[in-house]
Amino acid sequence: MLQVCPYCDHEVIEGADECEACGQPLTEFNLPVPASPLERALLSDRVKLFQGRQPLIVSPTMPVREVLRLMVDNKVGCVAVTEKKKLVGIFTERDVLLKLGERAAELGSHPVSEFMTAQVESLPPTAKIAFAVHRMDLGGYRHIPVTGPEGEPTGIFSVRDILAYVTRKLGAGK
C-alpha cells in the first residue's frame, strides 16, 4: 500500500523508514497539529508560489567576470549554471566570497565552472514551503534552485522569498 510523504508529497511504501525522494524520516508519521495560521500555511503552501521570475542561467564556460557582471546588473545573489538545459551547478555570492575573494580580478577570465557549487540540491515546484525551509537550514543554503521534470531550472527559492512570505502571512493575520 502507498502513502504520501508529509514533507514532499512523494508516494512512499507503507512502513518505509524514510522518503526516497526527500530523505526525511517517516518513523514519526504523525506531524503535530499546526499551532498558528503561519504554521498551517508553511505546511500547505508550495514553492511554486515563488515561480514568478525566471532564474538567471549561464553556461559553465562563461568567464566568472561576466557572471559577476550579470549578477550585479540584475541585482541577484546567484545564477543557475546549465548544460543542455539541465542544472549542473549554482554560483552564489558565497562562492564569490569563499572561492574568489580578493583574487576575483585576477581570476575573472576563468570559467564559472571552476568556482560554482556542483553538488546542487534542488526542489520541485510542488515542494512544501516548510520542507524547502528545512532543506535550506540543514544545508546552510540561502538559495535553492527549483527544477522541472527534466532537471531544468525554473526558479530560485531564496531566503528573501521566505522573509517576504512570512511577513505577508503575519501581516494577513492582523
C-alpha positions as CSV (number, residue, x, y, z in Angstrom):
1,M,0.0,0.0,0.0
2,L,1.3,3.5,-0.8
3,Q,1.2,6.6,1.5
4,V,2.2,10.2,0.8
5,C,5.3,11.7,2.4
6,P,4.1,14.6,4.7
7,Y,7.1,16.7,3.7
8,C,7.2,16.5,-0.1
9,D,4.1,14.6,-1.1
10,H,6.1,11.8,-2.8
11,E,4.4,8.4,-2.7
12,V,6.1,6.1,-0.3
13,I,5.6,2.4,0.6
14,E,3.8,2.0,3.9
15,G,6.3,1.1,6.6
16,A,9.3,2.8,4.9
17,D,11.7,4.4,7.4
18,E,12.4,7.4,5.2
19,C,11.1,9.1,2.0
20,E,13.2,8.0,-1.0
21,A,12.6,11.4,-2.7
22,C,13.4,13.9,0.1
23,G,15.2,11.7,2.7
24,Q,13.0,12.8,5.6
25,P,12.3,10.2,8.3
26,L,8.9,8.7,8.3
27,T,9.1,6.9,11.6
28,E,7.1,9.6,13.3
29,F,4.5,9.9,10.5
30,N,2.1,12.0,12.6
31,L,3.1,15.6,12.5
32,P,1.9,17.9,15.2
33,V,-1.1,20.0,14.5
34,P,-0.1,23.5,13.3
35,A,-0.5,26.0,16.1
36,S,-1.0,29.1,14.0
37,P,-2.2,30.2,10.6
38,L,1.5,30.7,9.6
39,E,2.4,27.2,10.6
40,R,-0.6,25.9,8.6
41,A,0.4,27.9,5.6
42,L,4.1,26.7,5.7
43,L,2.8,23.1,5.8
44,S,0.4,23.5,2.9
45,D,1.7,26.2,0.5
46,R,4.1,25.2,-2.2
47,V,7.3,26.6,-3.6
48,K,5.6,27.2,-6.9
49,L,4.1,30.3,-5.4
50,F,7.5,31.9,-6.0
51,Q,7.9,30.9,-9.6
52,G,7.1,34.4,-11.0
53,R,10.6,35.2,-12.1
54,Q,12.9,33.1,-14.2
55,P,16.4,32.4,-12.8
56,L,19.5,33.8,-14.5
57,I,21.1,31.0,-16.4
58,V,24.7,30.8,-17.5
59,S,26.9,28.3,-19.3
60,P,29.7,26.5,-17.3
61,T,32.2,28.0,-19.7
62,M,31.2,31.6,-19.2
63,P,34.0,33.7,-17.7
64,V,33.4,34.4,-14.0
65,R,33.9,38.1,-14.7
66,E,30.8,38.1,-17.0
67,V,28.8,36.1,-14.5
68,L,29.6,38.6,-11.7
69,R,28.6,41.5,-14.0
70,L,25.2,39.7,-14.7
71,M,24.6,39.3,-11.0
72,V,25.4,42.9,-10.3
73,D,23.3,44.2,-13.2
74,N,20.3,42.1,-12.3
75,K,20.7,42.5,-8.5
76,V,20.6,38.8,-7.8
77,G,22.6,36.7,-5.4
78,C,23.0,33.7,-7.6
79,V,22.8,32.2,-11.1
80,A,21.9,28.7,-12.3
81,V,24.6,27.0,-14.3
82,T,23.2,24.7,-17.0
83,E,24.4,22.4,-19.7
84,K,22.0,21.3,-22.4
85,K,19.2,23.0,-20.3
86,K,19.9,20.7,-17.3
87,L,21.1,22.2,-14.0
88,V,24.8,21.4,-13.4
89,G,25.6,23.9,-10.7
90,I,24.8,27.1,-8.9
91,F,27.1,30.1,-8.4
92,T,26.3,32.3,-5.5
93,E,27.5,35.3,-3.5
94,R,29.0,32.8,-1.0
95,D,31.0,31.2,-3.8
96,V,32.4,34.7,-4.7
97,L,33.4,35.3,-1.2
98,L,34.9,31.9,-0.3
99,K,36.3,30.8,-3.7
100,L,37.3,34.0,-5.4
101,G,37.7,36.5,-2.5
102,E,40.2,39.3,-3.2
103,R,41.5,37.4,-6.2
104,A,38.3,38.0,-8.2
105,A,40.0,40.4,-10.7
106,E,42.9,38.0,-11.5
107,L,40.6,35.0,-11.8
108,G,37.9,36.8,-13.9
109,S,38.8,35.1,-17.1
110,H,38.4,31.6,-15.6
111,P,35.1,29.7,-16.4
112,V,32.4,29.9,-13.7
113,S,32.5,26.0,-13.5
114,E,35.8,26.3,-11.5
115,F,34.0,28.2,-8.7
116,M,30.4,27.1,-8.8
117,T,28.8,24.6,-6.4
118,A,28.4,21.5,-8.5
119,Q,26.6,19.2,-6.0
120,V,23.4,21.2,-6.1
121,E,20.3,20.3,-4.1
122,S,17.1,21.3,-5.9
123,L,13.4,21.2,-5.2
124,P,10.4,20.5,-7.4
125,P,7.8,23.3,-7.6
126,T,5.4,21.1,-5.6
127,A,7.6,21.0,-2.5
128,K,6.0,22.4,0.6
129,I,7.5,25.7,1.8
130,A,8.2,24.1,5.3
131,F,10.2,21.4,3.5
132,A,12.2,24.0,1.5
133,V,13.0,26.0,4.6
134,H,14.1,22.8,6.4
135,R,16.3,21.7,3.5
136,M,17.9,25.2,3.3
137,D,18.5,25.2,7.1
138,L,20.1,21.8,7.0
139,G,22.4,22.6,4.1
140,G,23.1,26.2,5.1
141,Y,21.8,27.5,1.8
142,R,20.5,31.0,1.1
143,H,19.3,29.9,-2.4
144,I,18.0,26.6,-3.7
145,P,17.1,26.0,-7.4
146,V,13.6,24.9,-8.3
147,T,13.7,22.4,-11.2
148,G,11.2,20.9,-13.6
149,P,10.8,17.3,-14.5
150,E,13.8,17.2,-16.9
151,G,16.2,18.9,-14.4
152,E,15.8,22.3,-16.0
153,P,15.9,25.3,-13.6
154,T,12.5,27.0,-13.4
155,G,13.2,29.3,-10.5
156,I,15.3,30.0,-7.4
157,F,13.8,29.9,-3.9
158,S,15.7,32.2,-1.6
159,V,15.9,33.4,2.0
160,R,14.5,36.7,0.7
161,D,11.4,34.8,-0.6
162,I,10.9,33.2,2.8
163,L,11.1,36.5,4.6
164,A,8.7,38.2,2.3
165,Y,6.3,35.2,2.6
166,V,6.4,35.2,6.4
167,T,6.0,39.0,6.6
168,R,3.0,38.8,4.2
169,K,1.4,35.9,6.2
170,L,1.9,37.6,9.6
171,G,0.5,40.9,8.2
172,A,-2.6,39.0,6.9
173,G,-3.2,37.6,10.4
174,K,-3.8,41.1,11.9
